[in-house]
Amino acid sequence: MTSLPDLPARLDISPALADRLRRELGTLADEAVDAIISEVPAYAHLGEQDGGLLREAVSLALGAFLTLASQRDDAAVPIAPSTSGAYDLGRGEARSGRSLEALLAAYHIGARVAWRRLSRAAADEGLSAPAVGAFAELVFAYIDALSATSVSGHSDEIAKSGRARERYLDRLAEALAAGADPRDLDAAASRAAWRPPTTLTAVVLPSEAATRVRHLFDERTLTASGETIGLGEDTAVLLLPDDRDRVRTRRTLTGLGASIGPARPWQEAHASIARAIRGVDLRRRPSDTVDTDQRLVDLVLTADPEARGDLRARVLAPLDRLRPTTRDAVEETLRSWMLHHGRRAEVAADLHVHPQTVRYRMGLARECFGDALDDPRVTLALVVALGATAPGRPDH
């Protein structure tokens, strides 16, 4: 709670004026609340319970003010309960979703209404002009003290609720990454006040890059640490809601070393995360960004590296008779030959060699494989064995 400003010296008002002001407290509180409801849009549809709490807060504040104005002891004593109430009022307004601007407007209107009635009563009771001036100073200093305390309560509640919601959002992201039961995910989303999208798209990227670009996506974007998904603490995952502009997403993430998973129903986000994690291994440089939707063939062909290694060793065994450098050249040419359906000119352009070189290398391949090259089953095995993008080579 903030410290209160020094209040002006108390007034020695007459018992008659004090009695009259006390008799008017109820009417004054109603008038102030009615004016607030009428003039501040945020209070226009105040419910019966909230309206009663507001009237109670106004009555408490006015009663404490009259004690302050007429007492002869320590000014901190009567104001303590009302400032405590003001702090609680600020917190309650924050919980109700009303802004700080609305709260301060309510105080301004309440002060205006209160002073209009209090000053009229003071004049009727013959209070001198200097005393009326001192009275006004005390009224507005008191209102400033209460409003400052309410602002403190409002700010503290916003900070507290913000931290609590961040924790709930973190837990929701962890539950999504773990593939939790849909009922548990619904409950976690409700606790976090998070409106579920239709789909979520996972992006795995360095933590510092995630911090830089997080605000460029939908405000519902969730963030989980790399440790949550089985990676290091220097890695993070963003879960992008309803990401319908994948081109823009790739452009935003270019050069950040990101791997973009597929869009999946939001409760199946763990599948998108798993795909994005696998996409990390398809980067040629740490700064490369990979869109797994564009690398499905490579993902399939690298799904079981050990099985693919066994397949390569078996199906390419006929090339073992060649020298290593010759074998590499023939293997590269055979791969391009299959991708370009045997069109020699296109293979030559792809490999940046002369068409006669392609003819020579394919001649060696036929010597090694013989008629097996015409067997569809062998052709399929060769396509799979040679189909994944070779390390350091561009896609075709």
N, C-alpha and C positions, 0 to 999 in steps of 0.2 A: 504494500500500500504506500502511495506517495506521501511525503510529509506535507503538512498543511501550511499555507502562507499565514503570516501574522495577521490577526484580525484587528480592526480598529478598537479603540477603548470602548467598553460596554456603556450602555446608556442607563441613566437612573430615571426610568419612566415611571409615571404615577401608577398606583394600584388600580385606579379607575380605567386608565388606558390599557393596562395589562389585562384586566377583566374583560373589557370590550373586545380586545383582539382575540382572546381565548374563545369567546362566544362565537366569533366569526370563523374560527378555524375550519369547521366542517364545510361550511358554505364555500370558503375560499379554496379548500382542497378540491371540491367538486368543480368549481369554476376553472381552476387551473388545468385539471385533467380534461375537461370538456374542450378547452381551448387547444390543448396539445393534440387531442384526437381530431379536431376540426382542421388544424393548420399544418400538421406534419403527416404527409401521406403514409409513412411507415406505420403510423398508429391508427390509421383510418378504420381498420378492421380488427381492432383489439378485442380479443375474446373477454368473456365475463371474468374469468379467473385472472388474466393478465391485467385487466382494467382495475380489479379490486386490489391487486398487489401494487399497482402504480398509485392508486389513491392512498393506500396505507403508507407508502414511502413518502408521498407528499405531506400527509398529515404528520408523520413522525418528524420530518424535517422542519415543518412550520412550528410544531410544538417545541422542538429543541431551540429554534431561533428565539422564540418568545422568552424562554428561560434564559438564554444568553443575553438578550437585550435588557432584562430586568434584574438579573442576579448581581451579586456584589462579590462573588468569589472567583476562583480560577476559571477562566474562559474555556479551558480545555475540557472541563468536566462535562458540561451540557452538550458540547458538540461531538463528543466521542461516539455515543450511540448513533447519532444521525450520520456521521461519516462512515461508520461501519455499515449502516444500511445503504448508504450511497455506493459503497464499494460492491456490496452484494447486488444492488440494482444494476450496476454496470455489467457485472458478470451475467446476470439474468438476461439483460438485453442482448448480449453477445450470443448466449445460448439460443435465444429466440430468433436470431438471424438479423436483428436490426443493427444498422450501421452506427458508427461513432458519430457521424454527421447528424443522424436522426436524434440520437441521444442528446447532443449538445443543443440542437434546435429545441428539443423539449425543455431543457433547462432555461434557455433564453425566454421562451414563451411563459414558462412558469414564473420566472422572475418578474416579467412585465406585469402579469396578472396580479401577483402577490403585492408588488409595490403599489400598484394603482389602488388596491383596496386598503392596504396598510397606511399609505400616506393620507388617504381621505379620513380614515379613523383618527390618525394622529392630529390632523388639522382640526377636526371636529372637537377634539379634547383640548385644544388650545396650546399644542406644543409649539414652541418658538421656532422661528425660521432657522437659527443656527442648530437647534436640536433636530429639526426635520432633516437638515443637511447631513448631520452626523448619523441619523437614523438610516438615510438612504445609503450612506457609505457602508454601514454595517450590514444592511440587507444584501447589497451586491457583493461585498467581500465574502459573506457567508455562502452565497450561491456559487461564487467562484471556487470556494474551498470544496463544496460538495461536488461540483461538476468535475473538478480535477481528480477527486477521489473516484468518481464513477468512471472517468476515462481510464484510470489505472486498473480498475476492476475489469472493464471491458477489454483492455489490451491484454491483461493477464489471462483472461479466459480464452481469448482468441489464440494466444500463444500455446496455452495448455491443450486446447482442443486440436490445434494444428499438429502438435507433437504426437498426440494420441492417434490422430488419423494417419500420420505418417507411419506409425508403428503398425497400424492395421493394414495399410497398403503394402508394407513390407511383408507382413505375414501372408497376405493374399498372393503376392508374387511368389513366395516360397511354396505355397500350397499348389499353385498352378504348375510350377516347375516340377513338383513331386508327383503330379498327376493324381491329386486328391479326389475323393469321391465327389460327384457333382453336387450332392446335397451340402457337403461341407464347403464347397466353393461358393455356392449361393449364400450360405450363412456368412462366410468371410467377406464377400462383396457387400452384403448388407451392413455388416459392422463397420466397414471402411467407408460407407456412404459412396460407393463406387458403382456407377451405372454400367452394367455389362454391355459390351458391343456385340455385334454378330460374330466377328472373327478377331483373332489376335495373330500378329506376325512377329516372330522372334528375331531379334538382331543381336548377335554376339560381337562385341567390340571391346577395345581397351577402355578401362574405367574412365580415364581422363577425357577420352573422346565422347563417351556417353554423357558426361557432365556438360560438355560443350554444346551438344546437339539436342539434348533432351527437350528443351523448350521449343524446338522447331516442329515438334510433332503434337498430336492431339493431347489435350490436357489430361486425358485419362490414361496416358502412357504409364506403364508400370516399370519399375527398375528393380532388378535383383542382382546381388553380387555374384562374381564368378565362383566363389566358394559354394554358393547355393546350387549351382549346376555342375559342380565337380571340376571347375577350373580354378585358376589362381585368383588371388585377391586383386590383381592388376587387370582383371577382366570383368566385364559386366554384361548383362543382357537387358535389352529394352523389349517390352511387349507393346507393339503398336496396335491400337484399336482400329478396326475397319480401314486398313491401309489400301485404298483403291487406286492410288497413283504410284505404281511401283517404279516408274521411270523417275519421278521426282525423288522417291526414296533413295534409289541408287545414286542419283546426282548429289543428293545431300550427304551421302555417306562415302562418296568417292575419296580415295586417298586416306581413309581412316582405319583401314585394316579390318573392316566389318564383314560378317557373314550373315546374309539375310535368309531366313527360313521361309517356308511356305505359309500362306494364310490358312488357319485352321479354326474351326468353331472354338469360341473363347475357352470353353471348359476342356478343350483338347490342346491347349497351348504347349503342353509338355512335348507333343509330337513335333511342333514347329521348332522348339528349343533343340531337341535331339538332332534334327536335320541341320539347323544352323551350326551346331557344334561340329558336325561332320564336315560342313562346308569350310571350316577354318583350315583343314588340311589341304584344301584345293588351292589355297593362295600360293602364288609363286614368290611373292615378296611380302614381308610383314605389313606393308602399307596397302596392299591390294584389297579391294572390296569384292566379294563374291556374292552373286545372286544365285542361290541354289536352284531356283526355277529354271535357270539357263544352263545348269550343269547336271541335269538329271542322268545323262548317260554316264558321265564320270562317276557320279555317286553310286549308280548301280554297279559299274565295273570295279569299283574299289570297296564295295560293301564287305567283301570277304577277301582281304589281301592274300591270305595264305592259300585259299582255294584258287585264286587267280594265278598265284605264283606256280602252283602245281600244274594248272592248265597250260600256262606258257611253257613250262619246262617240257611237258608231254607233247603238245601240238607243234612246238618249234624245234623239237629234237632233230628233225632232218637237217637243220641248218648248222648242227654242231660240227659238221665236217669242214666248214669254212673257217678261214682265219678270222679272228675277232673283229677287225676293222671291216672286213668284207661282209661278215655276217650282219653287223650293225647297219651297213648300207642297204643290204638286201632286205632286212627286216623293215627298215624305214620305207623302202620303195614298195614292198608288199602291202604295207598298211595303206599308203596313199593310193595304190592301185585298186584296192578294194573300196576305198571311200569314193573314188572317182570312176568306179565301174569300168576299169580297164581302159579309160581314154588316155592314151599315152601323152598327148600334148598337154593335157591338164595336169597329169602327174609330173611331167617335166617342169611345168611352170610352178607347181606347188613346191617342188624340191629344189628349184633353181639349178637344174642340170639340163644337159642336152637330151633330146628324145632318144638318141642312140644309146646314151647311158642307161636310160630306163629300159630299153630293149635288152641290153647286155645283162643288167641286174635281174630282170624277170626271167631271162634265159637260165641264169644260175638257180633261181628259185624253182623253175620247172625241173631242172636236173636233180634238185634235192627232193622235191615232193612227188615228181612224176605225175601220173594220172590222178593222184589224190587231190590235186588242186581243182579238179572238175567235180569232186564229190561234194554235194551240198552240205553234208554233215561236217566235213573237214573245213569247208568254207565258213560255216557258222562258228566253229571252234576258233578259227583264225581271226575272224572279226571280233570275237569277244576277247581273245588273248591280246590282240593288237589294238583294240578299239579305244582304250582309255588314252587320254592326252598324255603323250610322253613328257617326262620332266623337262622343264625349260622350253617347251615348244608351245606355240600358240594353238588355240582351238581351230578346228576346221569344220 
